């Protein structure tokens, strides 16, 4: 058992944002030295609704305005991951052992020009659209199982990608 098992999980909201072609938005973190891409995610403020936090994170990380997304689905379970021990002291000032996340699937109603990662406090150095099935291979290894589970949870709405958009 990890020496950090006593630490709590950070409450977080995550967003799977799908465009008209059924591709998923990912960003490459500024603070990562490895070639890792992830979906937008971030902390839920005390008293904040998880879905509101997800929409806020889309704005903070990708510059996407709330009116450019449409809610599709919410994961029916909370997901969590543990940070590797060597990261715990360096991330979040050693306050959390990992994250417990509420995930939401949104449809992107805008155009690529509506994405702007040069936000007030940028978190991504680059962004792109990817096939959903590519997600686990793009994320850092300690989040791969979580991303695989997200794909299982949202499999049905993702499979409906050939349904007319809008």
N, C-alpha and C positions, 0 to 999 in steps of 0.2 A: 504494500500500500504506500502511496506517495506521502511524503512528509507534508504535502500541501492539502491533503484530503479534508482538513478542517476548514479550509477557506470556502466561502460561498461562491455560487455562480452569478455572473453579472447578467441582469435581465436585459434582453436584447430583442430587436425586431429585425427580420430579414425580408428582402424583397426579391422575388423572381419576376423580372419584368420581361414580357414577351412581345416582340414586334409582330407586324402583319405577316411576316414570313415564318413565324413560329420559332424564331431565334431568340436567345436569351442574352440580356445585357450583362457584361462582366467588365470590371475595371481592374487595372494593375495598380496595386497599392504603392504609394510614394515611399513608405517607410520599410519596404521589403527589398532585400538584396537578391532574393531569388525570383525566378520567372514564375510568379504565382498570380492568378487572376481570381477574382471573387465577385459574387453578387453583392449589391449594396446591403449593408447591415449596420446597426449601431445600437447604442444603449437606449433603453426606455427610461425617461425621466420619472422621478417619483410622481405618482398620480396621473401620469400620461397613459392614454389608451394605446394599446400595442399597434393597432392599425394606423392611428394618427402618427405614432413614432415612425412607422415604416414609410409613410408618405413624407414626413419631415426629412428622414434620412435620404430619400430619393432626391430631394431638393438640395440638401447639404452636400451630398457626394457627387451627384450627376447633374445638378442644376435643372432638374425636370420639375416643372410646375404641376401642382396637384390636378389641374383641369386636363392635363395631358395623359392621365392614367385612369383606367377603369378597373374596379375591383372584380376579380374572377373567383377567387377561392382563398380560404384560410386553412392552414394545416390544423387538423383536429387534435393534434398533440403538440406538446412542447418538446423541442429537441435540445440536446446539449452536447457540448464537447469539452474536453479537458485540454489545456495548454500543455505542451511538453514542459517538464520540470525546469529546463534551462531558460525558458521564456517567462516563467511566473514572476520572478523578481524584476524583470525588465518591462513588462507590460502592465498597464493599469496600476503602477506603483506597488505591485505585489498584493493588491487588495482582493483579487479574484483568482480562482483556480481555472476558470474557463467561462463559458457563456451558456445560459439557458435561453433558447430563442423561440419566438413566435414567428412563423413564416407565412407570407402572403404572396399570392400570385396576382399580378396586375397585367393588364393589356396596355401597351403603349399606343396612344392615339396620335402622337406627334410624328415629326420627321426627324431624321438624324440631326438636322441643324438645331433642333430644340434641346439637344443634349449639350451641356457645357460643364466640363469637369474642372474648369478654372473658377471654382467657387471661392467664397470668402476664406475658407480654410480647406484648401484642396487636399483630398485623400488619395486620388488616383493620378497616375502619370499618363495613362493611356486607357482607352476603352474600345470595345468591339462587341459585335453580335456573334454568338456561337450556337451550335447545335446543342440542345439540352443534353444529349448523351455524352457530349465532350466535357461537361462540367466536372465530374470527379477527377479527371486527369489534369485539369487546370488548377485546381485548388491545392493548398498546402496539404501534405500528407495527413496531418492530424485532424483535418476536417473532411476527408474523403468519405467516410462512412455516413456522416451527416448529410453531405450532398447527395449521396446515393439514396438515402431515405427521403429527402425532399423530392427527388425524381419519382420515387414510388408513390408518395402522397399525392403529387400533382399529375400523375400519369394520365388520368382520364381527361382532364381539361387540356393537357398538352397534346394528347392524341387527336383532339378536335381541331387541329391546326388547319384542316382543309375546309372547315365550316366557314361560310362567308364572314368576313371581318366587319365588326361594328354593330 
